Amino acid sequence: MATAHLDSGVTEHERRLNADQVGRRAPVRGRLIGLIRGFFRPYARQLGVIAILQVLEAAGNLYLPILTADIINNGVLKGDVGHIGRTGGIMLTIAVLLCVASLISVYLSSWVAMAVGADIRTAIYDRVQTFSVVELNRFGVASLTTRSVNDVQQVQLFFQVALSLLPSAIVTTLGAVILAVGQGPGLSPLLAITLAAVLAVTGWVVVRLLPMFHSVQVKTDRLNQVLREQIAGVRVARAFLRTGWEENRFGRANADITDTALRAGRVFALLIPLVMAITNLSSAGVFWFGAELFQSGSMSIGNLTAFLLYIMQIMLYVVVGVTVLILLPRAMASAERIQQVNNSVAAIADPPKPVVPEAVTGAVEFRHVTFGYAGSERPVLNDLTFAFRPGQTTAILGGTGSGKTTLLNLIPRFLDATAGAVLVNGIEVPAQSLDRLRAGIGLVPQTAFLFAGTVAGNLRFGRPEATEEELWRALDIAQARDFVMALPGRLDARIERGGANLSGGQRQRLSIARALVRRPSLYLFDDCFSALDTATDARLRAALLTETGDATVVIATQRAGTVMNADQIIVLDAGSIAGIGTHSQLMAGCRTYQEIMESQLGWGSGS
Ligand SMILES: Nc1ncnc2c1ncn2[C@@H]1O[C@H](COP(=O)(O)OP(=O)(O)OP(=O)(O)O)[C@@H](O)[C@H]1O
């Protein structure tokens, strides 16, 4: 059923990527360590200070029970009030110092975690900027958003908690074990059993939680994707009375993530009660066996108290450690997803030694170019050979899906040809610097996209130094002067995200003006006149002709009326060239062209 495919709300790429993520467990730990190695290096000094403060904190914590034993044995039991006062004073001073050290180390840990989080976000952003269409399609917009925001937050939270608690928790636990054995060697078997029980419980919980948290992150992606699609397509859903069905789809994705989160919550909920039960049992054991040791004279009451305090410290820090460990599986899963982005190398990148063209004329040449999308069975473009010359307008005429957009995308190297060569300014595009290549191109995409800001801000997108006069001139040619004059603030009029406060035709005209302001040597108009009425389309093309001068102009279109005056017309049929020539040449010798003219304009071959 057709709807079955829509049900999951996930593209095939996304599904494959997710399956890939879920399937690969082994490198997860390495990814987090890789992330730590890569991003913590600049903060080595702060990390050193945190480590020193926490070791001091642990030492202070470990010393307090020794002082407690001393105060009981030599102060309380002997009735020495002076000793109680002196030792009590030392204990108070240590407690205050511990508080200060803890404050500083928590502040520094949070600062480092936030700084590292910001650095990771910047790294993802920079990497995504290098991505070609291939990587953008592979990850998908929803997943890249979740990875940049949600996954980084998970890792950041883990670093924050781990840095502020883990070093002192480890040192205190190890120190407390050693000192507890020193205070009451007779009770060491009890200590060993307690530790083994706690480690077994926490190990079990962490192993169970790791795959669950991984799955929660993947499902968050999925939910994001369903939401994005539903918000973007809300009008279509309403028009086709599918809102109920859409709600179900969202409900299923939502229930799925809730279910996994609840299962993880149930496992986690067992942890604290189990550790508390072990703590209480071991305390009872200390009193039970300690009483015997006390009665036999092999352990003083002060040492028994200190032993009990160490057991409490061990349990407290085990719980602290577990709290950190609980965040670990999620952070590990998120680290892997972050590193997948950071380690992805763009399929389309600058060559090591870019060749600089001798002259930038905008000349384009296709030599036996074939192109197929990854995963598609058949190529979309087949063995194309032609040239677009400076000072000339070439029209590419073809029906829906004939490959016009794909063909244009090969010129600024958004895609690389599967076979054959694409040359711009006489040099093959993969040999050129991407920035230099694209700087000479004024592209007007099929779907106009404007950024939030002002009219002027959008027009200056490709040439920030353009004067107001130049902006108005571009607006004149794009037949946009009248409507911009009518906007409140004119060039300073506010444009909402994506140009949402303008009509399709207005967006399209501004998008054409934006390309004109750039004054490139090569114009690529991708079916962008379709949102204009035929009269505006004709006026715009006449104005363009005088403006573009020596530049190379390429117009991809489905409209027969748009192509007739072009210097060269390429008729594209299912990715192959059905004819090349001027209007009269094609009318005389190209059957496909004649058919298009006939069907759209009602002309026969004799016209
Ligand atoms: N990202 C993609 N992955 C796989 N196939 C694609 C992709 N983009 C386009 N195609 C396929 O390539 C073919 C040509 O698409 P293209 O967008 O180049 O055609 P077009 O002539 O510009 O169509 P239209 O005039 O409708 O915009 C179509 O069959 C389309 O399904």
The ligand as an ORCA input file, in Angstrom:
! r2SCAN-3c Opt
* xyz 0 1
  N      18.448     13.454     -5.012
  C      17.998     12.596     -5.941
  N      18.165     11.271     -5.765
  C      17.732     10.393     -6.699
  N      17.107     10.745     -7.829
  C      16.883     12.045     -8.060
  C      17.324     13.040     -7.123
  N      16.980     14.251     -7.623
  C      16.362     14.031     -8.805
  N      16.318     12.698     -9.064
  C      15.750     12.082    -10.262
  O      16.437     12.584    -11.392
  C      15.545     12.821    -12.472
  C      15.739     14.226    -13.004
  O      15.376     15.157    -11.998
  P      15.580     16.711    -12.206
  O      15.154     17.386    -10.974
  O      16.955     16.965    -12.697
  O      14.554     16.973    -13.381
  P      13.980     18.348    -13.918
  O      14.039     18.257    -15.395
  O      14.661     19.509    -13.284
  O      12.475     18.242    -13.432
  P      11.460     19.425    -13.042
  O      11.258     20.267    -14.267
  O      10.218     18.693    -12.666
  O      12.086     20.167    -11.933
  C      14.143     12.553    -11.947
  O      13.722     11.309    -12.452
  C      14.295     12.481    -10.461
  O      13.459     11.506     -9.917
*
